[in-house]
């Protein structure tokens, strides 16, 4: 339990795993990004050009909705959120995470304005990681092309004391007419020394951009856990645990001792929820989707090898496009099937998973941010009138003694009470008076 927030928060030193990709406004590419995150036990997804419908309580987007950060299944505690132009920023533990996207159609002035705004937002923060598609080219992070944006971005990162983590071994964007290195990961010195396993993966993304994966080690990680209460208690475990404690320490006599024993027994008798992260795959993932994706990966690798050898590949291009089309269709079909199964469960469990999904959708869609103890104290002082304030003293002066009601007034009031109604707060039926 975090005393500052009152929430069930686990805080320890660990690793923060992140996946990063430009999904080209594609819903199916976004689905694969989620699947990749869960298979790698990543806590955050940095998205450029997310699907326009991609929103939710755990999605933190830029003002233009062209960049976002996903708190996968809400498993991490997010303390602060800033929605800026062409970028979004959150704080997770000690780490500030930024997602950015700058369109190739933006002017140089707009490009520089975005960089300046990001610089202002991360000022005085020591542990910052920035991921995104800047559409800027420079041999410093891969390729042979150097453009005005690339020069400006390199100077900007140097002035902020930040390091571009790309190794330049593989392009981050591959199209039929060429490839580029425009998806970047930029880190402050405090994060760069803890960042490891940075790689451009070779898996299918259903986008022309590649998936980037890395992790930040030895950093403060705050995760939310809870009890899974909709299950039966294991009475055998309860009995065994109680007998063991009584045999070792004797029967308790004080309330505090009983509470302590019950808390210990509870941990043994109630199954703890699994970590929000690391569930393996999304709910819609099936063996057929796995096989279809593997087939698309094989076709993709074959096409890329052909391109490297300089051979003509129209037939391979066509085969690969068909494999991607099948993968998109398979994902959409499985999601529809899972939704139908969910709806059919309503007759057996009206308040089950389907109800919870709809209830969550009806809640306020704003991204969820935790309040610190200081922020909660400030809200309390703003919303509540405290004893001894000037307003309360003035109100007390205007209070006068209430006069007693006459018998006739009581009778008139009672005559207006309707019978056959539920009892009031006093528990008395209307007929009793």
QUIURNOR-V180060 format. One record per pair of residues at least 4 apart in sequence whose ideal C-beta (glycine too) atoms are under 7 Angstrom apart, sorted by the first residue. I is the first residue (numbers start at 1). J is the second residue. D is the distance in whole Angstrom. If there is no record, write none. Layout:
BEGIN
[[I & J & D] [I & J & D]]
END
This chain:
BEGIN
[[1 & 8 & 6] [2 & 7 & 5] [2 & 9 & 4] [2 & 11 & 7] [4 & 372 & 6] [4 & 373 & 4] [5 & 9 & 7] [5 & 370 & 6] [5 & 371 & 7] [7 & 224 & 7] [8 & 224 & 6] [8 & 225 & 6] [8 & 226 & 6] [9 & 77 & 6] [9 & 222 & 5] [9 & 224 & 6] [10 & 223 & 5] [10 & 225 & 6] [11 & 220 & 7] [11 & 222 & 5] [12 & 221 & 6] [13 & 218 & 6] [13 & 220 & 6] [14 & 221 & 4] [15 & 215 & 5] [15 & 216 & 6] [15 & 217 & 5] [15 & 219 & 7] [16 & 43 & 6] [16 & 92 & 7] [16 & 95 & 6] [16 & 215 & 6] [16 & 216 & 4] [16 & 219 & 5] [16 & 221 & 6] [17 & 40 & 6] [17 & 41 & 6] [17 & 42 & 4] [17 & 43 & 6] [17 & 215 & 4] [18 & 42 & 6] [18 & 44 & 5] [18 & 46 & 6] [18 & 214 & 6] [18 & 215 & 7] [19 & 33 & 7] [19 & 36 & 5] [19 & 37 & 5] [19 & 40 & 6] [19 & 42 & 5] [19 & 45 & 5] [19 & 211 & 6] [19 & 212 & 7] [19 & 213 & 5] [20 & 46 & 4] [20 & 131 & 4] [20 & 183 & 7] [20 & 185 & 7] [20 & 212 & 4] [21 & 33 & 5] [21 & 47 & 7] [21 & 205 & 6] [21 & 207 & 7] [21 & 209 & 6] [21 & 211 & 5] [21 & 212 & 7] [22 & 48 & 4] [22 & 49 & 5] [22 & 133 & 5] [22 & 183 & 6] [22 & 207 & 6] [22 & 209 & 4] [23 & 29 & 4] [23 & 30 & 5] [23 & 33 & 6] [23 & 47 & 6] [23 & 49 & 6] [23 & 50 & 6] [23 & 51 & 7] [23 & 207 & 5] [24 & 29 & 6] [24 & 49 & 5] [24 & 207 & 5] [24 & 208 & 7] [24 & 209 & 7] [25 & 49 & 5] [25 & 51 & 6] [25 & 52 & 6] [26 & 30 & 7] [26 & 51 & 6] [26 & 206 & 6] [26 & 207 & 6] [27 & 31 & 7] [27 & 51 & 5] [27 & 53 & 7] [28 & 32 & 7] [28 & 206 & 5] [28 & 328 & 5] [28 & 331 & 5] [28 & 332 & 7] [29 & 33 & 7] [29 & 205 & 6] [29 & 206 & 4] [29 & 207 & 4] [30 & 34 & 7] [30 & 50 & 6] [30 & 51 & 5] [30 & 54 & 6] [31 & 35 & 7] [31 & 331 & 5] [32 & 36 & 6] [32 & 205 & 6] [32 & 206 & 6] [33 & 37 & 6] [33 & 45 & 6] [33 & 47 & 7] [34 & 38 & 6] [34 & 282 & 6] [35 & 39 & 6] [35 & 281 & 6] [35 & 282 & 5] [35 & 285 & 6] [36 & 40 & 6] [36 & 203 & 7] [36 & 211 & 6] [37 & 42 & 4] [37 & 45 & 5] [37 & 72 & 5] [38 & 72 & 7] [38 & 279 & 6] [38 & 280 & 6] [38 & 281 & 6] [38 & 282 & 6] [39 & 280 & 7] [39 & 281 & 6] [40 & 213 & 6] [41 & 277 & 5] [41 & 278 & 4] [42 & 72 & 6] [43 & 72 & 6] [43 & 75 & 6] [43 & 76 & 5] [43 & 277 & 5] [44 & 69 & 6] [44 & 70 & 7] [44 & 71 & 6] [44 & 72 & 7] [44 & 76 & 7] [44 & 92 & 7] [44 & 97 & 6] [45 & 70 & 4] [45 & 72 & 6] [46 & 69 & 6] [46 & 99 & 4] [46 & 131 & 4] [46 & 132 & 7] [47 & 67 & 7] [47 & 68 & 5] [47 & 70 & 7] [47 & 99 & 6] [48 & 67 & 6] [48 & 99 & 7] [48 & 101 & 4] [48 & 132 & 5] [48 & 133 & 4] [49 & 66 & 6] [49 & 101 & 6] [50 & 54 & 4] [50 & 68 & 5] [52 & 65 & 7] [54 & 59 & 6] [54 & 68 & 7] [55 & 59 & 6] [55 & 365 & 6] [56 & 365 & 7] [57 & 74 & 7] [57 & 363 & 7] [57 & 365 & 7] [57 & 367 & 6] [57 & 368 & 5] [58 & 70 & 6] [58 & 71 & 4] [58 & 74 & 5] [58 & 367 & 7] [58 & 368 & 7] [59 & 68 & 5] [59 & 70 & 6] [59 & 367 & 6] [60 & 68 & 6] [60 & 69 & 5] [60 & 81 & 5] [60 & 88 & 5] [60 & 90 & 5] [60 & 367 & 5] [61 & 65 & 5] [61 & 67 & 7] [61 & 68 & 4] [61 & 83 & 6] [61 & 88 & 5] [62 & 66 & 6] [62 & 67 & 4] [62 & 68 & 7] [62 & 83 & 6] [62 & 84 & 6] [62 & 85 & 7] [62 & 86 & 6] [62 & 87 & 5] [62 & 88 & 5] [63 & 83 & 5] [63 & 84 & 7] [63 & 85 & 6] [64 & 85 & 7] [64 & 86 & 6] [66 & 86 & 6] [66 & 101 & 5] [67 & 86 & 6] [67 & 87 & 6] [67 & 88 & 5] [67 & 99 & 4] [67 & 100 & 5] [67 & 101 & 4] [67 & 132 & 6] [68 & 88 & 6] [68 & 99 & 6] [69 & 88 & 5] [69 & 90 & 5] [69 & 97 & 6] [69 & 99 & 5] [71 & 75 & 7] [71 & 76 & 5] [71 & 78 & 6] [72 & 277 & 6] [73 & 276 & 4] [73 & 277 & 7] [74 & 224 & 7] [74 & 276 & 6] [74 & 368 & 7] [75 & 223 & 5] [75 & 224 & 6] [75 & 275 & 7] [75 & 276 & 3] [75 & 277 & 4] [76 & 92 & 5] [76 & 222 & 7] [76 & 223 & 6] [77 & 222 & 4] [77 & 224 & 6] [77 & 370 & 5] [78 & 90 & 5] [78 & 91 & 7] [78 & 92 & 6] [78 & 368 & 7] [78 & 369 & 6] [78 & 370 & 6] [79 & 91 & 5] [79 & 369 & 7] [79 & 370 & 6] [79 & 372 & 7] [80 & 90 & 7] [80 & 91 & 4] [80 & 369 & 7] [81 & 90 & 5] [81 & 367 & 6] [81 & 369 & 5] [82 & 89 & 4] [82 & 121 & 6] [83 & 88 & 6] [84 & 88 & 7] [84 & 89 & 7] [84 & 117 & 5] [84 & 121 & 6] [85 & 114 & 6] [85 & 117 & 6] [86 & 100 & 6] [86 & 101 & 6] [86 & 102 & 5] [86 & 114 & 4] [87 & 98 & 6] [87 & 99 & 6] [87 & 100 & 4] [87 & 114 & 7] [87 & 118 & 5] [88 & 99 & 5] [89 & 96 & 6] [89 & 98 & 5] [89 & 121 & 6] [90 & 97 & 5] [91 & 96 & 5] [92 & 97 & 6] [93 & 219 & 6] [93 & 220 & 4] [93 & 221 & 6] [93 & 222 & 5] [94 & 127 & 5] [94 & 219 & 6] [94 & 220 & 5] [95 & 127 & 5] [95 & 129 & 6] [95 & 191 & 7] [95 & 216 & 6] [95 & 219 & 6] [96 & 122 & 6] [96 & 125 & 5] [96 & 127 & 6] [96 & 128 & 5] [97 & 129 & 5] [98 & 118 & 6] [98 & 122 & 7] [98 & 128 & 7] [98 & 130 & 4] [99 & 131 & 6] [99 & 132 & 6] [100 & 118 & 7] [100 & 130 & 6] [100 & 132 & 3] [100 & 134 & 7] [101 & 132 & 5] [101 & 133 & 5] [102 & 106 & 5] [102 & 111 & 6] [102 & 114 & 6] [102 & 134 & 5] [102 & 135 & 6] [103 & 135 & 7] [104 & 135 & 4] [106 & 110 & 4] [106 & 111 & 5] [107 & 111 & 7] [108 & 112 & 6] [108 & 148 & 6] [109 & 113 & 6] [110 & 114 & 7] [111 & 115 & 7] [111 & 149 & 6] [111 & 152 & 7] [112 & 116 & 6] [112 & 152 & 6] [113 & 117 & 6] [114 & 118 & 6] [115 & 119 & 6] [115 & 156 & 5] [116 & 120 & 7] [117 & 121 & 6] [118 & 122 & 6] [119 & 123 & 7] [119 & 160 & 6] [122 & 128 & 5] [126 & 188 & 6] [126 & 190 & 5] [127 & 188 & 6] [127 & 190 & 4] [127 & 191 & 5] [128 & 187 & 7] [128 & 188 & 5] [128 & 191 & 6] [129 & 187 & 5] [129 & 191 & 5] [129 & 216 & 7] [130 & 186 & 4] [131 & 185 & 5] [132 & 184 & 7] [133 & 182 & 6] [133 & 183 & 5] [134 & 149 & 7] [134 & 153 & 6] [134 & 182 & 6] [134 & 184 & 6] [135 & 149 & 7] [135 & 182 & 5] [136 & 147 & 7] [136 & 149 & 4] [136 & 150 & 5] [136 & 153 & 4] [136 & 182 & 7] [137 & 143 & 6] [137 & 145 & 4] [137 & 146 & 6] [137 & 147 & 5] [137 & 150 & 5] [137 & 180 & 6] [137 & 181 & 7] [137 & 182 & 7] [138 & 146 & 5] [138 & 150 & 3] [138 & 151 & 7] [138 & 153 & 7] [138 & 154 & 5] [139 & 143 & 6] [139 & 144 & 6] [139 & 146 & 6] [140 & 154 & 6] [140 & 164 & 6] [141 & 164 & 5] [141 & 166 & 4] [141 & 168 & 6] [141 & 181 & 6] [141 & 184 & 6] [142 & 166 & 6] [142 & 168 & 3] [142 & 171 & 7] [142 & 181 & 3] [143 & 180 & 6] [143 & 181 & 5] [146 & 150 & 5] [146 & 151 & 7] [148 & 152 & 6] [149 & 153 & 6] [150 & 154 & 6] [151 & 155 & 6] [152 & 156 & 6] [153 & 157 & 6] [154 & 158 & 6] [155 & 159 & 6] [156 & 160 & 7] [157 & 162 & 4] [157 & 164 & 6] [157 & 186 & 6] [161 & 188 & 7] [161 & 189 & 6] [162 & 186 & 5] [162 & 187 & 6] [162 & 188 & 5] [163 & 187 & 6] [163 & 192 & 4] [164 & 184 & 6] [164 & 186 & 5] [165 & 185 & 4] [165 & 186 & 7] [165 & 187 & 6] [165 & 192 & 7] [165 & 195 & 6] [165 & 198 & 5] [166 & 181 & 7] [166 & 184 & 6] [166 & 185 & 6] [167 & 198 & 7] [168 & 181 & 6] [170 & 200 & 4] [171 & 179 & 4] [171 & 180 & 6] [171 & 181 & 5] [172 & 181 & 6] [172 & 182 & 6] [172 & 183 & 4] [172 & 200 & 6] [172 & 209 & 6] [172 & 210 & 5] [172 & 212 & 7] [173 & 179 & 6] [173 & 180 & 5] [173 & 182 & 6] [173 & 183 & 7] [173 & 208 & 6] [173 & 209 & 5] [174 & 179 & 5] [174 & 208 & 6] [174 & 210 & 7] [175 & 179 & 7] [175 & 208 & 5] [176 & 317 & 6] [183 & 209 & 6] [183 & 212 & 6] [185 & 198 & 6] [185 & 212 & 6] [185 & 214 & 7] [187 & 191 & 4] [187 & 192 & 4] [187 & 195 & 6] [188 & 192 & 7] [189 & 193 & 7] [191 & 195 & 6] [191 & 216 & 6] [194 & 216 & 5] [194 & 217 & 5] [194 & 218 & 5] [194 & 219 & 6] [195 & 214 & 6] [195 & 216 & 5] [196 & 215 & 6] [196 & 217 & 6] [197 & 213 & 7] [197 & 214 & 6] [197 & 215 & 6] [198 & 214 & 4] [199 & 213 & 6] [200 & 210 & 5] [200 & 212 & 6] [201 & 210 & 6] [201 & 211 & 5] [201 & 213 & 6] [202 & 301 & 7] [203 & 211 & 6] [203 & 297 & 6] [204 & 293 & 6] [204 & 296 & 4] [204 & 297 & 5] [204 & 300 & 6] [204 & 327 & 7] [205 & 209 & 7] [205 & 210 & 7] [205 & 211 & 5] [206 & 324 & 6] [206 & 327 & 7] [206 & 328 & 6] [223 & 275 & 7] [223 & 276 & 7] [224 & 276 & 7] [225 & 273 & 6] [226 & 273 & 5] [227 & 270 & 6] [227 & 273 & 7] [228 & 271 & 6] [228 & 273 & 5] [231 & 271 & 6] [233 & 238 & 6] [233 & 269 & 5] [233 & 270 & 7] [234 & 238 & 7] [234 & 269 & 5] [235 & 239 & 6] [236 & 240 & 6] [237 & 241 & 6] [237 & 268 & 5] [237 & 269 & 5] [238 & 242 & 6] [238 & 265 & 6] [238 & 269 & 5] [239 & 243 & 6] [240 & 244 & 6] [241 & 245 & 6] [241 & 265 & 4] [241 & 268 & 5] [241 & 269 & 7] [242 & 246 & 6] [242 & 265 & 6] [243 & 247 & 6] [244 & 248 & 6] [245 & 249 & 6] [245 & 261 & 5] [245 & 264 & 7] [246 & 250 & 7] [246 & 251 & 5] [252 & 257 & 4] [252 & 258 & 5] [252 & 261 & 6] [253 & 257 & 7] [255 & 259 & 6] [256 & 260 & 6] [257 & 261 & 6] [258 & 262 & 6] [259 & 263 & 6] [260 & 264 & 7] [261 & 265 & 6] [262 & 266 & 6] [265 & 269 & 6] [266 & 270 & 6] [274 & 279 & 7] [281 & 285 & 4] [283 & 338 & 6] [284 & 334 & 5] [284 & 335 & 5] [284 & 338 & 5] [285 & 289 & 6] [286 & 334 & 5] [287 & 291 & 6] [288 & 292 & 6] [288 & 330 & 6] [289 & 293 & 6] [289 & 330 & 5] [289 & 331 & 6] [289 & 334 & 6] [290 & 294 & 6] [291 & 295 & 6] [292 & 296 & 7] [292 & 326 & 6] [292 & 327 & 5] [292 & 330 & 5] [293 & 297 & 6] [293 & 327 & 6] [294 & 298 & 7] [295 & 299 & 7] [295 & 323 & 6] [296 & 300 & 6] [296 & 323 & 4] [296 & 324 & 6] [296 & 327 & 5] [297 & 301 & 6] [298 & 302 & 6] [299 & 303 & 6] [299 & 319 & 6] [299 & 320 & 5] [299 & 323 & 4] [300 & 304 & 6] [300 & 320 & 6] [301 & 305 & 6] [302 & 306 & 7] [302 & 316 & 6] [303 & 307 & 7] [303 & 313 & 6] [303 & 316 & 5] [303 & 317 & 7] [303 & 320 & 5] [304 & 308 & 7] [305 & 309 & 7] [306 & 311 & 5] [306 & 313 & 4] [306 & 316 & 5] [307 & 313 & 6] [313 & 317 & 6] [314 & 318 & 7] [315 & 319 & 6] [316 & 320 & 6] [317 & 321 & 6] [318 & 322 & 7] [319 & 323 & 7] [320 & 324 & 7] [321 & 325 & 6] [322 & 326 & 6] [323 & 327 & 7] [324 & 328 & 6] [325 & 329 & 6] [326 & 330 & 6] [327 & 331 & 6] [328 & 332 & 6] [329 & 333 & 6] [330 & 334 & 6] [331 & 335 & 6] [332 & 336 & 6] [333 & 337 & 6] [334 & 338 & 6] [335 & 339 & 6] [336 & 340 & 6] [337 & 341 & 7] [338 & 342 & 6] [339 & 343 & 6] [340 & 344 & 6] [341 & 345 & 7] [342 & 353 & 6] [342 & 354 & 5] [343 & 354 & 6] [345 & 349 & 6] [345 & 352 & 6] [345 & 353 & 7] [345 & 354 & 6] [346 & 350 & 6] [346 & 354 & 5] [350 & 355 & 6] [351 & 355 & 5] [353 & 357 & 6] [354 & 358 & 7] [355 & 359 & 6] [356 & 360 & 6] [357 & 361 & 7] [358 & 362 & 7] [371 & 375 & 4] [371 & 376 & 5] [373 & 377 & 6] [374 & 378 & 6] [375 & 379 & 7] [376 & 380 & 6] [377 & 381 & 6] [378 & 382 & 6] [379 & 383 & 6] [380 & 384 & 6] [385 & 389 & 6] [385 & 391 & 6] [385 & 392 & 6] [387 & 392 & 7] [388 & 392 & 7] [390 & 394 & 6] [391 & 395 & 6] [392 & 396 & 6] [393 & 397 & 7] [405 & 409 & 4] [405 & 410 & 6] [407 & 411 & 7] [408 & 412 & 7] [409 & 413 & 6] [410 & 414 & 6] [411 & 415 & 6] [414 & 433 & 5] [417 & 430 & 5] [417 & 433 & 7] [418 & 430 & 6] [419 & 430 & 5] [419 & 431 & 5] [421 & 430 & 5] [423 & 427 & 5] [423 & 428 & 6] [423 & 429 & 5] [424 & 428 & 7] [428 & 432 & 5]]
END
